[in-house]
Amino acid sequence: MSTHYIDMTADKCIDGNPRRDANYCDCCSHSNNDANPWITVDLLEVHEIFQIHVAGRNDDYRRNRDVTGLELFANGTNNLMLGNFTSANASDVIVTLPQGLHSRYITLRRPIPQNVNEWYLIVCEVEIYTRYCKPGTYGNVCEQQCGHCRQGPCNIDSGHCPNGECMAGWTGLECKTECDLGYYGLNCSSVCSPHCFNDETQCNKITGNCMQGCEAGYMGHNCSMECTAGKFGRDCRSTCTSNCLQGFGQCSKITGECQSGCVSGFKGHNCSTPCETGRFGENCTSYCSIHCFKGIEQCNKSSGICEEGCDAGYMGNNCSTVCPDGQYGRNCTGTCSDHCKNGKVACNKTTGYCMDGCNPGFTGPKCFLDCPHGTFGVNCSGKCHCYGETDCNRRDGNCSTGCAFGWSGSNCSNDLNLIERIWEKVSTSQSSTFSPSQDYDSSKAIDGVQNYSVDTCKCCSVTNGNSPSWWQIDLGQKYLIGGLQIFGSESSKMRAFLCRHQQLEHARVYAGNYSTTVNPSVNMTIIYEVPDMTNKRHFTKELEEPLIAQFVLVQLTQPVMTLCELKLYEKECEIGNFGAGCLHKCHCKDKRACNQVTGKCQTPGCLAGWQGEACENVCGVHKFGDGCNNTCNCKNGTLCDNTNGICFIGQCDPGWLLPTCSEDINILRRLDVQTAMSSTLLNWTSNRAIDGKIGPIPEVCNCCSGTKNSQLSWWMVDLGQRYPISSVTVYSRDNERKYKQLTNFKLYFSNNTGQSSYHLVENTTRRIDGNEHVLTFSNQLTRYIKIQRPGILTLCEVLVTEGECEVGTFGEECSQICHCADERACDKRNGYCQSDACKVGWIGTSCNKECPKNSFGDKCSESCFCADGTCTNDYGICENGCQDGYTGFHCNQVDEMNNQTHQAEKKKNATALVAGVVSGSIIVLILSALIVAVLIFRKRKSENNKSHYSTPKSRAAQDDPDYDTLDVLNDNQGQRSATYENEVVSSM
């Protein structure tokens, strides 16, 4: 050949190797890049040639390297062109010479075309045949039929197919053997696909096509390709559903099953089944809300969203959320009324209806509507009754113009119709009764039905008799009548009966306290006459002056009278008034309205200063306060205020305290005392000096005590026991300067009746300018008080004022001791301390009880355990030491060493005990000294205080020429052994 490439020399094209992949088989002749490459085959001798077969390469590199443009020559230098093959990309050239050609050389040349830079001659096999058979036969006499050769006739000698290539479906050198089962194609070199349906051997032996199609998951003529994305099943004829969770094409290529599940709204292995009605979501596992509008059919099977919205009462995409409080309706778009009773929470979330009704002032199922004209309150059930028929406040019924007549209360809803309130107590009668009587009797006029249609309502009282006709009601007791309402009828039947006359027009209404049906004007008062009824059937009359009445009579001068309803109104007097015209006053303690007729208080009891059933009467003379139970003692019998008792002239009778002159400071009026005197003039007995009257003219007032003229006259009072006296007031008769019947009197105190027991307190006053003389003392403790003078003794009044017990004493005769911590006076009667605290060591309400045994200190709260007796109640000192097992200053500490038994310890304790005793003794001595000092100090202080109670210097009774004993039977026979010496307390 012209040149060769590497080792691909000229002999390679006649090596008998049928392969044609020049780069790999090492069986092809390959020139370099020459302009006109060539190969010559030398048969070594001349042969008769009938056919030449040239096979080029057939792999992917054959472009510009195939046999396109190949020229074929014979006979060497005397070249005979056998053919020029220019078809593009030719890989095989077959030249048939039917007449034969004698030649030794066969040359193959491939001239390079213009404008081509790269050009090669590559020949994989050259076959030259020296015998000619008709195409398709071979053998010595061409008797054999060629097999299914792929590239032209078979070898006429052997019958072998060129290049050993059989048509698809055949194999063998002669290509007469069909492919075995499971194989197909050229030389049966291809294996049938394992994905043929039913049997992998059932493929077409020529094409490899699966004769019954592909099994699930595969496609193509030989079922070798997997289904493309989105396809599945046999021959991939089925399309995956778009409902797989991961999107289209994510289903199994064999079954179509969505391997990661279904998108919302579908279910089944291949997600092709929509959710049944009522289900939604991934794999249809969620339930649709039953609250979708128009039913669960409107539930989106993917999202669960109710596509038509929600039923009333629910909201949200899937209508599973109940409306929040305050909203209602479809999708909760409605807003509940602010006027629902109990707030918006009481609003029905479906309908918006207020389940508990409306707040006052609103109506309608949803409470959005204001109450209609003339109504108010809850569900607008209240009726307005405002003056002038104006509207009331729709919430509470309050009337800005006040109440219409017949109504009262804050919202004018209290019907004052007296008859309705006392219906069971009243009785009615009438002159006659229209037939049938059960339909028109007298009770119909107070049945509460206000209807003018007498023919149908059967609610009117109708008479039928002689003139005049009448109707009467007995209220059972007296009431204060303030007005009335009267209702007539409207009836064609009755009009026909009466011709042109009305059945109530010009009727007169009487009221009084006596039942009179004949000539009522005698004992009753006319309060109203019904006017013309042409255009009106209902009339109201408010009386200018309320009238007390028990009976009300309606009289008409016609035989037939129709009265459909009568209302009577009790007058409500202002609080504190009652009676006809509300002109009477009641002064009730509870400050509530009294009975309108009698004035009787609802709760018994009058305001201070008033009495009587109606509390209309002031207290009697000199009486005042609650129940008029208090007495004022104003000077000379003058009057006091009936409510508070304050005297108008600002002065009291002697012995009484301002401002009310009701507090008695004279103990002689409080105590059960005994009086006596040396003799009695006329009937001026000794008790008249304490009768509360100061005279001053004994001959007129008969209120003075007087003795006869004697050497020494006296008057005495026995208090019954000792009392501390702070003052004695003595009143003389009139014109004392003239009569001198008290001048130079002397006053004595004593605690027994012995002649030497009295003491006199000197008084510097020697004359009496008026008829009152006050002597004061420093709480002198005494039982007997004696006044004496020579000659006639006249006393118009004696007042004795009780003083206070000495600080630290109380009780009867100031004989008990109180130990108050503040050292102030305790209550002279019960001993209660002002500060409510006792001195240390004392307890009890009167601080007069010592601490119990083994206790001391403040409120006796400390303990002591003395060896003998108890400790002192104040400081807790044990005078004889402590009990065994206790120690300390107050013997209230447990002795921890007391239980030690070791002898040495005992000696040590004994030594310590001796030291303790010595130390304790020293402390006791010091405390004792302090206590003595305190006692001395208190004693001195007490003596100083007692200076206010000191007894004047004594002198013997027999040394006093003015002395006279109290013993009226044995005058001047007093005993010298008496407890007290006689002393002058005071003298004038």
HUMO-V261617 format. One record per residue. RES is the residue in one letter. SS is DSSP state (a for helix, b for strand, c for the rest). PHI is phi in whole degrees, 0 to 359 (none if undefined). PSI is psi as a letter, one per 20 degrees, with the letter a starting at -180 (999 if undefined). Layout:
RES/SS/PHI/PSI
RES/SS/PHI/PSI
This chain:
M/c/none/r
S/c/301/g
T/c/211/r
H/c/224/q
Y/b/264/p
I/c/53/d
D/c/252/j
M/b/270/m
T/c/278/r
A/a/295/h
D/a/291/i
K/a/296/h
C/a/279/i
I/a/234/k
D/c/273/i
G/c/82/j
N/c/278/o
P/c/284/i
R/c/294/q
R/c/225/j
D/c/272/n
A/a/302/h
N/a/286/i
Y/a/235/h
C/a/276/i
D/c/56/l
C/c/223/j
C/c/236/q
S/b/271/p
H/b/220/o
S/c/275/r
N/c/282/a
N/c/283/n
D/c/249/r
A/c/286/g
N/b/222/m
P/b/293/q
W/b/209/q
I/b/224/p
T/b/238/p
V/b/257/p
D/b/256/o
L/b/277/j
L/b/74/i
E/b/205/r
V/b/280/p
H/b/231/q
E/b/275/o
I/b/255/p
F/b/248/h
Q/b/203/p
I/b/237/p
H/b/238/o
V/b/252/p
A/b/248/o
G/c/268/a
R/c/287/q
N/c/228/k
D/c/267/a
D/c/286/i
Y/c/254/j
R/c/280/i
R/c/297/p
N/c/62/j
R/c/233/j
D/c/263/b
V/c/253/k
T/c/297/p
G/c/77/j
L/b/288/p
E/b/247/p
L/b/241/p
F/b/235/q
A/b/235/r
N/c/73/k
G/c/66/c
T/c/289/h
N/c/274/m
N/c/301/p
L/b/244/o
M/b/290/p
L/b/267/i
G/b/174/q
N/b/233/o
F/b/254/o
T/c/248/j
S/c/298/p
A/c/297/p
N/c/59/k
A/c/291/p
S/c/243/i
D/b/222/q
V/b/228/p
I/b/237/p
V/b/244/p
T/b/251/p
L/b/241/n
P/b/300/h
Q/b/273/i
G/b/84/q
L/b/212/p
H/b/265/p
S/b/198/q
R/b/259/h
Y/b/250/p
I/b/233/p
T/b/246/p
L/b/246/p
R/b/229/q
R/b/225/n
P/b/293/q
I/c/278/p
P/c/286/r
Q/c/292/q
N/c/61/k
V/c/245/p
N/c/270/h
E/c/231/p
W/c/203/p
Y/c/222/r
L/c/240/o
I/b/235/p
V/b/230/p
C/c/271/h
E/b/200/p
V/b/237/p
E/b/240/p
I/b/237/p
Y/b/252/p
T/c/256/j
R/c/228/q
Y/c/239/p
C/c/241/q
K/c/300/q
P/c/307/p
G/c/98/j
T/b/230/r
Y/b/200/a
G/c/108/r
N/c/299/h
V/c/241/k
C/c/61/k
E/c/272/i
Q/b/267/q
Q/b/269/p
C/c/298/q
G/c/284/b
H/c/267/m
C/b/288/q
R/c/275/h
Q/c/237/m
G/c/87/a
P/c/296/q
C/c/280/r
N/c/296/p
I/c/289/i
D/c/266/g
S/c/264/i
G/c/84/i
H/c/291/q
C/c/283/q
P/a/302/p
N/a/62/j
G/a/68/k
E/c/260/p
C/b/260/q
M/c/295/q
A/b/304/p
G/c/102/i
W/b/231/q
T/b/211/r
G/c/97/r
L/c/294/h
E/c/263/i
C/c/59/k
K/c/251/i
T/b/258/p
E/b/292/q
C/c/299/q
D/c/297/r
L/c/302/p
G/c/95/i
Y/b/232/r
Y/b/196/r
G/c/83/a
L/b/304/p
N/c/56/j
C/c/56/k
S/c/278/i
S/b/261/q
V/b/267/p
C/c/302/q
S/c/297/q
P/c/286/i
H/c/253/j
C/b/294/q
F/c/294/p
N/c/76/g
D/c/207/p
E/c/295/i
T/c/272/i
Q/c/269/l
C/b/254/q
N/c/293/p
K/c/286/i
I/c/269/g
T/c/266/h
G/c/82/j
N/c/295/p
C/b/288/p
M/c/291/h
Q/c/253/j
G/c/87/a
C/b/264/q
E/c/287/r
A/b/303/p
G/c/102/i
Y/b/226/q
M/b/208/a
G/c/97/r
H/c/295/h
N/c/243/j
C/c/56/k
S/c/262/i
M/b/257/p
E/b/290/q
C/c/302/q
T/c/288/r
A/c/304/p
G/c/95/i
K/b/239/q
F/b/200/r
G/c/86/a
R/b/300/p
D/c/57/j
C/c/57/k
R/c/286/h
S/b/269/q
T/b/255/p
C/c/301/q
T/c/290/q
S/c/278/j
N/c/261/j
C/b/291/q
L/c/300/h
Q/c/269/j
G/c/105/r
F/c/299/p
G/c/91/j
Q/c/260/k
C/b/264/r
S/c/294/p
K/c/286/i
I/c/267/g
T/c/260/i
G/c/84/j
E/c/292/p
C/b/283/o
Q/c/289/h
S/c/251/j
G/c/95/a
C/b/256/q
V/c/290/r
S/c/303/p
G/c/103/i
F/b/225/r
K/b/211/a
G/c/94/r
H/c/295/h
N/c/248/j
C/c/57/k
S/c/260/i
T/b/260/o
P/b/295/q
C/c/303/q
E/c/291/r
T/c/302/p
G/c/100/i
R/b/239/q
F/b/202/r
G/c/91/a
E/a/300/p
N/a/57/j
C/a/61/k
T/c/274/i
S/b/261/q
Y/b/262/p
C/c/292/q
S/c/293/q
I/c/281/j
H/c/256/j
C/b/292/p
F/c/296/p
K/c/69/j
G/c/98/r
I/a/290/i
E/a/297/h
Q/a/270/j
C/b/275/p
N/c/295/p
K/c/286/i
S/c/270/g
S/c/258/i
G/c/80/j
I/c/292/p
C/b/280/o
E/c/289/h
E/c/260/j
G/c/89/a
C/b/255/q
D/c/297/r
A/b/300/p
G/c/103/i
Y/b/224/q
M/b/212/r
G/c/98/r
N/c/302/g
N/c/253/j
C/c/58/k
S/c/259/i
T/b/259/p
V/b/291/q
C/c/305/p
P/c/293/r
D/c/304/p
G/c/99/i
Q/b/232/q
Y/b/203/r
G/c/84/a
R/b/299/p
N/c/59/j
C/c/58/k
T/c/277/i
G/b/274/q
T/b/254/p
C/c/295/q
S/c/290/q
D/c/288/i
H/c/256/j
C/b/293/p
K/c/296/p
N/c/72/j
G/c/87/a
K/a/295/i
V/a/294/i
A/a/269/j
C/b/271/p
N/c/293/p
K/c/283/i
T/c/269/g
T/c/260/h
G/c/83/j
Y/c/290/q
C/b/277/o
M/c/292/h
D/c/261/j
G/c/90/a
C/b/256/q
N/c/296/q
P/c/306/p
G/c/103/i
F/b/226/q
T/b/217/a
G/c/90/q
P/c/298/h
K/c/254/j
C/c/61/k
F/c/267/i
L/b/263/p
D/b/292/q
C/c/302/q
P/c/297/r
H/c/307/p
G/c/88/j
T/b/231/r
F/b/197/r
G/c/85/a
V/a/296/p
N/a/56/k
C/a/56/k
S/c/279/i
G/b/275/q
K/b/253/p
C/c/287/p
H/c/226/m
C/b/267/q
Y/a/297/p
G/a/76/j
E/a/57/k
T/c/281/r
D/c/285/q
C/c/262/r
N/c/297/p
R/c/292/i
R/c/272/g
D/c/248/i
G/c/81/j
N/c/298/p
C/c/254/p
S/c/290/h
T/c/263/j
G/c/90/r
C/b/272/q
A/c/293/q
F/c/300/p
G/c/96/i
W/b/229/q
S/b/210/a
G/c/98/r
S/c/299/h
N/c/241/k
C/c/56/k
S/c/257/i
N/b/272/o
D/b/288/o
L/c/276/j
N/b/302/o
L/a/298/h
I/a/297/g
E/a/298/h
R/a/289/h
I/c/244/k
W/a/307/h
E/a/289/i
K/a/261/i
V/c/268/r
S/b/221/q
T/b/234/q
S/b/205/r
Q/b/210/r
S/c/295/h
S/c/198/r
T/c/227/p
F/c/293/q
S/c/271/q
P/c/285/p
S/a/297/h
Q/a/292/i
D/a/267/i
Y/a/225/k
D/c/290/r
S/a/294/h
S/a/288/i
K/a/295/h
A/a/284/i
I/a/230/k
D/c/275/i
G/c/86/i
V/c/265/p
Q/c/254/n
N/c/225/p
Y/c/273/i
S/c/273/n
V/a/297/h
D/a/293/h
T/a/246/h
C/a/279/h
K/c/52/l
C/c/232/j
C/c/241/q
S/b/272/p
V/b/227/p
T/c/266/r
N/c/200/n
G/c/192/b
N/c/281/r
S/c/274/q
P/c/281/q
S/b/261/q
W/b/213/q
W/b/223/p
Q/b/222/q
I/b/233/p
D/b/254/o
L/b/281/i
G/b/89/h
Q/b/197/r
K/b/280/q
Y/b/224/q
L/b/270/o
I/b/274/p
G/b/250/i
G/b/171/a
L/b/205/r
Q/b/231/p
I/b/229/p
F/b/240/p
G/c/264/a
S/c/236/r
E/c/219/o
S/c/212/p
S/a/293/h
K/a/297/g
M/a/291/h
R/a/299/g
A/a/298/h
F/a/293/h
L/c/262/j
C/c/61/d
R/c/255/j
H/c/269/q
Q/c/278/r
Q/c/267/i
L/c/219/i
E/c/299/p
H/c/69/j
A/c/293/q
R/b/252/q
V/b/248/p
Y/b/246/q
A/b/218/q
G/b/186/a
N/c/254/j
Y/c/228/q
S/c/276/o
T/c/218/o
T/c/261/i
V/c/251/p
N/c/51/m
P/c/294/i
S/c/293/i
V/c/288/g
N/c/250/j
M/c/232/r
T/b/248/p
I/b/284/p
I/b/246/i
Y/b/192/q
E/b/232/p
V/c/294/p
P/c/279/a
D/c/299/p
M/c/251/k
T/c/298/g
N/c/244/j
K/c/212/q
R/c/240/i
H/b/227/p
F/b/226/q
T/b/237/p
K/b/225/p
E/b/257/p
L/b/286/p
E/b/291/h
E/b/236/o
P/b/305/q
L/b/233/p
I/b/278/p
A/b/205/q
Q/b/248/h
F/b/240/q
V/b/230/p
L/b/237/p
V/b/247/p
Q/b/232/p
L/b/228/p
T/c/275/l
Q/c/222/q
P/c/289/h
V/c/243/p
M/c/233/p
T/b/245/o
L/b/241/o
C/c/277/h
E/b/194/q
L/b/230/p
K/b/243/p
L/b/246/q
Y/b/241/p
E/b/282/p
K/c/287/p
E/c/262/n
C/c/293/q
E/c/298/q
I/c/305/p
G/c/102/i
N/b/235/q
F/b/197/r
G/c/84/r
A/a/304/p
G/a/69/j
C/a/55/k
L/c/270/i
H/b/269/q
K/b/249/p
C/c/241/q
H/c/236/m
C/b/283/q
K/c/295/h
D/c/282/i
K/c/57/k
R/c/259/r
A/c/296/p
C/c/271/r
N/c/302/p
Q/c/296/h
V/c/262/g
T/c/268/h
G/c/82/j
K/c/295/p
C/c/287/q
Q/c/295/h
T/c/247/p
P/c/306/q
G/c/124/p
C/b/251/r
L/c/297/q
A/c/306/p
G/c/99/i
W/b/230/q
Q/b/211/r
G/c/101/r
E/c/299/h
A/c/261/j
C/c/53/k
E/c/259/i
N/b/256/p
V/b/287/r
C/c/301/q
G/c/294/r
V/c/302/p
H/c/67/j
K/b/245/q
F/b/200/r
G/c/82/a
D/a/300/p
G/a/66/j
C/a/55/k
N/c/272/i
N/b/261/q
T/b/244/p
C/c/261/q
N/c/242/m
C/b/286/q
K/a/300/p
N/a/58/k
G/a/75/j
T/c/289/r
L/c/273/q
C/b/238/r
D/c/293/p
N/c/290/i
T/c/268/g
N/c/247/i
G/c/80/j
I/c/289/p
C/b/289/p
F/c/294/h
I/c/270/i
G/c/76/j
Q/c/225/q
C/b/251/r
D/c/296/q
P/c/305/p
G/c/90/j
W/b/238/q
L/b/260/q
L/c/291/r
P/c/270/i
T/c/263/i
C/c/54/k
S/c/244/i
E/b/262/o
D/b/273/p
I/c/260/i
N/b/271/o
I/a/290/i
L/a/293/h
R/a/280/h
R/a/277/h
L/c/266/q
D/c/268/n
V/c/259/r
Q/b/242/p
T/b/243/q
A/b/203/q
M/b/208/r
S/c/294/h
S/c/200/r
T/c/233/p
L/c/265/p
L/c/51/c
N/c/249/k
W/c/275/m
T/c/290/r
S/a/294/h
N/a/284/i
R/a/290/i
A/a/284/i
I/a/231/k
D/c/271/j
G/c/88/j
K/c/247/p
I/c/261/j
G/c/81/c
P/c/252/j
I/c/256/o
P/a/298/h
E/a/293/h
V/a/262/g
C/a/277/h
N/c/55/k
C/c/231/j
C/c/240/q
S/b/263/p
G/b/215/q
T/c/255/r
K/c/282/r
N/c/286/p
S/c/211/r
Q/c/301/g
L/c/213/o
S/b/257/q
W/b/214/q
W/b/226/p
M/b/222/q
V/b/230/p
D/b/254/o
L/b/283/i
G/b/94/h
Q/b/195/r
R/b/284/p
Y/b/225/q
P/b/283/p
I/b/253/p
S/b/255/h
S/b/198/q
V/b/228/p
T/b/247/p
V/b/241/p
Y/b/248/p
S/c/269/r
R/c/283/r
D/c/291/q
N/c/51/l
E/a/298/h
R/a/299/h
K/a/276/g
Y/a/276/h
K/c/49/l
Q/c/255/j
L/c/221/i
T/c/302/p
N/c/62/k
F/c/286/r
K/b/235/q
L/b/243/p
Y/b/237/q
F/b/244/q
S/b/202/r
N/c/246/j
N/c/207/r
T/c/265/j
G/c/297/q
Q/c/295/h
S/c/260/j
S/c/267/i
Y/c/273/q
H/b/228/q
L/b/248/p
V/c/258/o
E/c/297/q
N/c/236/p
T/c/283/i
T/c/283/p
R/c/249/i
R/c/221/q
I/c/246/o
D/c/276/h
G/c/244/a
N/c/256/j
E/b/239/p
H/b/222/p
V/b/250/p
L/b/245/p
T/b/251/q
F/b/220/r
S/b/267/m
N/b/54/l
Q/b/289/p
L/b/273/o
T/b/208/r
R/b/244/h
Y/b/250/p
I/b/236/p
K/b/228/p
I/b/242/p
Q/b/214/q
R/b/198/q
P/c/284/q
G/c/89/b
I/c/280/p
L/c/241/o
T/b/236/p
L/b/238/p
C/c/273/h
E/b/194/q
V/b/234/p
L/b/245/p
V/b/238/p
T/b/256/p
E/b/285/p
G/c/261/b
E/c/248/q
C/c/293/q
E/c/302/q
V/c/306/p
G/c/98/j
T/b/231/q
F/b/195/r
G/c/85/a
E/a/301/p
E/a/57/k
C/a/53/k
S/c/268/i
Q/b/259/q
I/b/252/p
C/c/245/q
H/c/241/m
C/b/279/q
A/c/295/h
D/c/275/i
E/c/56/k
R/c/263/r
A/c/295/p
C/c/271/r
D/c/299/p
K/c/291/i
R/c/260/g
N/c/248/i
G/c/81/j
Y/c/293/p
C/c/284/q
Q/c/294/h
S/c/267/i
D/c/60/k
A/c/220/p
C/b/264/q
K/c/295/r
V/c/300/p
G/c/99/i
W/b/231/q
I/b/220/a
G/c/101/q
T/c/297/h
S/c/252/j
C/c/54/l
N/c/238/j
K/b/244/p
E/b/289/q
C/c/300/q
P/c/298/r
K/c/304/q
N/c/66/k
S/b/219/q
F/b/197/r
G/c/87/a
D/a/298/p
K/a/57/k
C/a/57/k
S/c/273/i
E/b/264/q
S/b/247/q
C/c/219/q
F/c/229/n
C/b/275/q
A/c/290/h
D/c/220/o
G/c/75/b
T/c/236/r
C/c/273/r
T/c/294/q
N/c/288/i
D/c/266/g
Y/c/261/i
G/c/71/k
I/c/269/p
C/c/267/o
E/c/290/h
N/c/248/k
G/c/88/a
C/b/262/q
Q/c/294/q
D/c/301/p
G/c/93/i
Y/b/233/q
T/b/210/a
G/c/99/r
F/c/299/h
H/c/254/j
C/c/55/l
N/c/234/j
Q/b/251/p
V/b/292/p
D/c/276/n
E/a/294/h
M/a/271/i
N/a/293/h
N/a/267/j
Q/c/286/p
T/c/250/i
H/c/296/p
Q/a/298/g
A/a/296/h
E/a/293/h
K/a/296/g
K/a/296/g
K/a/298/g
N/a/293/h
A/a/297/g
T/a/298/g
A/a/296/h
L/a/296/g
V/a/299/g
A/a/298/h
G/a/295/h
V/a/297/g
V/a/297/g
S/a/298/g
G/a/298/h
S/a/297/g
I/a/298/g
I/a/296/g
V/a/298/g
L/a/299/g
I/a/296/g
L/a/297/h
S/a/298/g
A/a/298/g
L/a/296/g
I/a/297/g
V/a/299/g
A/a/298/g
V/a/296/g
L/a/296/g
I/a/297/g
F/a/300/g
R/a/295/h
K/a/295/g
R/a/296/g
K/a/299/g
S/a/297/g
E/a/296/h
N/a/295/g
N/a/294/h
K/a/290/i
S/a/300/h
H/a/284/i
Y/a/247/j
S/c/295/q
T/c/269/p
P/c/301/r
K/c/304/p
S/c/281/q
R/c/213/q
A/c/294/q
A/a/296/h
Q/a/291/i
D/a/276/i
D/c/259/o
P/c/296/i
D/c/270/i
Y/c/288/q
D/c/217/p
T/c/288/r
L/c/277/i
D/c/283/n
V/c/288/i
L/c/274/h
N/c/235/m
D/c/303/p
N/c/64/k
Q/c/245/k
G/c/297/q
Q/c/267/q
R/c/285/i
S/c/277/j
A/c/301/q
T/c/294/g
Y/c/251/q
E/c/281/q
N/c/289/p
E/b/224/q
V/b/279/p
V/c/272/g
S/b/202/q
S/b/214/q
M/c/228/999
